[in-house]
Amino acid sequence: MNEPAVNLHADADPPALPPLGLTWGIKRSFVRYLSGLPDAQVSATDGAEIVEGSLFNFPAAASTPPPVRACCASAATSGSAGTTA
């Protein structure tokens, strides 16, 4: 009879979670090519960061979304279509 599989990595730490937001990968060889050009620089700005050399992370927005408003209720009952004859 087969024995159950043994987890050889039971003591290992689980992999780290990626940062919150959008993480976009760019081919590592392309990033390396750009980095090698004499007048080029690979960087991230406006809160974005480079993770692991070729992953670009754009953080999640810190603000809350605007409240949802009821649509079209007042326009449908106002009696005016907004056009003139």
TAGIVEN-V619648 format. One record per residue. N is the residue number from 1. PHI is phi in degrees with one decimal (* if undefined). PSI is psi in whole degrees, -180 to 180 (NA if undefined). D_LAST is the distance of its C-alpha to the last C-alpha in Angstrom with 1 decimal. Layout:
n->(N;N)
phi->(PHI;PHI)
psi->(PSI;PSI)
d_last->(D_LAST;D_LAST)
This chain:
n->(1;2;3;4;5;6;7;8;9;10;11;12;13;14;15;16;17;18;19;20;21;22;23;24;25;26;27;28;29;30;31;32;33;34;35;36;37;38;39;40;41;42;43;44;45;46;47;48;49;50;51;52;53;54;55;56;57;58;59;60;61;62;63;64;65;66;67;68;69;70;71;72;73;74;75;76;77;78;79;80;81;82;83;84;85)
phi->(*;-74.4;-86.7;-64.7;-64.0;-104.4;-82.2;-73.2;-110.7;-63.0;-87.8;-73.0;-70.5;-67.0;-62.7;-68.5;-73.6;-68.5;-62.1;-65.9;116.8;-100.8;-109.9;-119.0;-90.6;-117.9;-51.6;-57.2;-65.4;-69.9;-62.7;-64.7;-60.8;-62.3;-63.3;-83.0;-71.2;-65.5;-113.0;-115.8;-146.0;-97.2;-152.6;-126.2;-132.8;55.5;92.7;-73.7;-143.5;-93.3;-115.9;57.8;84.8;-135.8;-106.6;-108.6;-106.9;-110.1;-64.5;-67.1;-65.0;-84.2;-86.3;-89.0;-68.1;-65.1;-66.9;-79.0;-108.4;-66.4;-99.9;70.3;-66.2;-75.3;-69.2;-74.1;-103.9;-77.0;85.5;-120.3;-93.4;85.0;-117.7;-120.3;-94.9)
psi->(145;140;151;150;143;132;104;-15;30;-31;-9;147;144;155;148;145;146;158;153;147;-160;124;122;123;138;138;127;-40;-32;-43;-41;-40;-48;-40;-27;-12;141;-29;20;156;133;121;169;143;176;42;-16;158;155;126;127;34;-39;12;127;123;128;113;155;150;139;-18;162;150;156;154;151;131;147;133;136;-1;-46;-33;-34;-26;1;-21;-2;132;-5;11;154;153;NA)
d_last->(88.5;85.8;85.6;82.2;80.7;81.6;79.0;80.8;78.1;78.0;78.9;76.4;73.3;70.0;67.8;65.6;62.0;59.6;57.6;54.3;51.3;50.8;54.0;53.5;56.5;57.1;60.0;63.1;64.4;61.1;61.3;65.0;64.2;61.7;64.1;66.8;64.8;66.1;62.8;60.9;60.7;59.5;58.0;55.4;53.2;50.7;52.6;53.3;56.9;59.2;61.1;64.2;63.7;60.8;58.6;55.7;54.5;51.1;51.4;49.1;46.6;48.1;44.9;43.4;40.0;37.0;36.4;34.3;31.1;29.4;26.3;23.0;24.2;22.3;18.9;19.3;20.0;17.6;14.9;12.1;11.2;10.3;6.8;3.8;0.0)
